[in-house]
Amino acid sequence: MNIIIVDDDKLVCMSLKTILQAEEGITVLATGGSGPEAVRLYEEYEPDILLMDIQMGGGSGLDAGEKILKSHPGARILFLTTFSDDEYIWRALTIGSKGYLIKQDIASIAPALRAVMSGQSVFGNEVMARMPELMKQEAGADLSHYSMGEREKELIRLVAKGLSNREIADAMCLSEGTVRNYLSVVLEKLGLRDRTQLAVFYLRGRGETDA
């Protein structure tokens, strides 16, 4: 896969380039240091994935990501940052990024890139831990265009809150096997791969689920 790395810390850029190019199948086409540079590089190279920081001196990665996604809706943008602020996470979700990782977990970057290439959304453990708090602040996805029963809607809400299958089973008075069956059906109806994508779908906020 061909990627671009954008981070205003040159040492971080070079370190990431060295680490990722040592991985089989990953080629770093270019590196940059600001939001505007990310936009320019994306237009020039149209990489498979743009790996980008959020807070940069020359311009926000979130602003750049939003601009890129307006012109290229299929762009795969993976944010890599030291910040797990709710505001940043929420905006990354709503603009349509494919993931949000915390820099400390360097070992997760290459697997995350491969997951994004396979069509998954990737959010680190620290970010996923913030999801329940975000749930209190934002409306869920609009499921009115899908054939969803009330139990399926409730399951989606509980998955987005970060509950395990066992916890969902207890909350809905169902067996874990039934929860797994419901989850499989819901994922198929929405065309999603896994519970992480389901949580992201819900948290992007497209209106009330009860519409």
Long-range contacts (C-beta under 8 A, 24 or more apart in sequence): 1-25, 1-26, 1-27, 1-48, 1-49, 1-113, 1-114, 1-117, 2-27, 2-29, 2-45, 2-47, 2-48, 2-49, 3-27, 3-28, 3-29, 3-47, 3-48, 3-49, 3-50, 3-51, 3-113, 4-28, 4-29, 4-30, 4-31, 4-32, 4-38, 4-41, 4-42, 4-45, 4-47, 4-49, 4-50, 4-51, 5-30, 5-31, 5-32, 5-51, 5-52, 6-31, 6-32, 6-33, 6-34, 6-35, 6-37, 6-38, 6-41, 6-50, 6-51, 6-52, 6-53, 6-56, 6-61, 6-64, 7-31, 7-33, 7-52, 7-53, 7-56, 7-80, 8-33, 8-34, 8-53, 8-56, 8-57, 8-58, 9-53, 12-53, 12-103, 16-51, 16-80, 16-109, 19-106, 19-109, 19-110, 20-109, 20-110, 20-113, 23-110, 26-110, 26-113, 33-57, 33-58, 34-58, 34-59, 34-64, 35-59, 35-60, 35-61, 35-63, 35-64, 36-64, 38-64, 38-65, 38-68, 39-64, 39-67, 39-68, 42-68, 42-72, 42-75, 43-71, 46-72, 48-76, 48-117, 49-76, 49-77, 49-78, 49-98, 49-113, 49-116, 49-117, 50-75, 50-76, 50-77, 50-78, 51-78, 51-80, 51-109, 51-113, 52-77, 52-78, 52-79, 52-80, 53-79, 53-80, 53-81, 54-79, 54-81, 54-83, 54-88, 54-92, 55-81, 55-83, 62-88, 62-91, 62-92, 62-95, 65-92, 65-95, 65-97, 66-95, 69-95, 69-96, 69-97, 76-116, 76-117, 78-112, 78-113, 78-116, 78-122, 80-109, 84-126, 84-127, 84-130, 86-130, 86-133, 86-134, 86-137, 89-127, 89-130, 89-134, 90-134, 90-137, 90-138, 90-203, 93-200, 93-203, 93-204, 94-204, 94-205, 96-204, 98-122, 99-123, 100-124, 100-127, 101-127, 102-126, 102-127, 119-193, 120-193, 120-194, 120-196, 120-197, 121-196, 121-197, 121-200, 122-196, 123-196, 123-200, 128-162, 128-196, 128-199, 129-162, 131-160, 131-161, 131-162, 131-199, 131-203, 132-161, 132-162, 134-203, 135-160, 135-161, 135-203, 138-203, 138-205, 139-205, 139-207, 139-208, 140-202, 140-203, 140-205, 140-206, 140-207, 140-208, 140-209, 141-201, 141-202, 141-203, 141-204, 141-205, 141-206, 141-207, 141-209, 142-206, 142-207, 142-208, 142-209, 142-211, 143-209, 143-211, 144-207, 144-211, 146-189, 146-190, 147-189, 148-186, 148-189, 148-209, 151-182, 152-182, 152-185, 152-186, 152-189, 153-209, 153-210, 155-179, 155-182, 155-183, 155-186, 156-186, 156-198, 156-202, 156-209, 157-202, 157-209, 159-183, 159-195, 159-198, 159-199, 159-202, 160-198, 160-199, 160-202, 160-203, 162-199
